[in-house]
Amino acid sequence: MKRIAALSVLTVFLLCAFSFGEDAESTLKKVREKDQNIGNVFKTFRLVYNKKAPWGFDGTFETLIKGNKKRMNSKSGTLTSDAIFDGTNCWNIFPMTGTTRQNKDYYDQNDKGLFAWVKKFNDNVKLAGEETVAKRKCWVIEGDGGEEYLKKIWVDEKTLSLIKAEGGSMQLLNSEFKALNEDYEVPMKTDILKDGKIDMAILVTAAETGKDISDDLFKVEVKPNDNPFGDFIKFGK
């Protein structure tokens, strides 16, 4: 009887663990689907924010989405870099390398949009439980998001927004959310802390939907001499 009881407990434990894993994967899958669907939900989407760090970094980022086309503009001081998905190909526009075609995952790897955080996670995640953070009921998910602060995340059960994340000595806190519609919202403020002190402050300056965005912004013209290094160094694929 004791052996049967022990096996029953073990079976329940394994089923719960399997269920937790499935729930975590399912949640992140829903977030990815929500990210992919932005271009269908809104006629256009534009997000602009500034990232500033006490150790000297100061940069501005802009994400533009129209249908299945995406563009991300980055600027820090005089340094600029643009990533474009034109609906078929991914491109990088950088002063030092000109315009280069990249692999199909390039935009996602460099995405700094609304749900960019979810693209960093693999499927090796587990549900650690539920907690209420900032009056929001959240799923607590553990995994490896590729960044020190993306080892444990709190995801709003209703909107699937990232509310909090932490790992090692780092912590991320999203706040001051702005609703775009019933399902989508934007954190207008993000604080990334290291050892309890601000390491990066992120403030959204524009979160717009339905505004006119020219198709020309997603067109890429590659010139023969775009690569200043000629045949000595080749970029992209």
Secondary structure, 3 states (H helix, E strand, C coil): CHHHHHHHHHHHHHHHHHHHHHHHHHHHHHHHHHHHCHHHHCCCEEEEEEEECCCCCEEEEEEEEECCEEEEEEEECCEEEEEEECCCCEEEEECCCEEEEECCCHHHHHCCCCCHHHHHCCCCCEEEEEEEECCEEEEEEECCCCCCCCCEEEEECCCCCEEEEEECCEEEEEEEEEECCCCCEEEEEEEEEECCEEEEEEEEEEEEECCCCCHHHHCCCCCCCCCCCCCCCCCCC
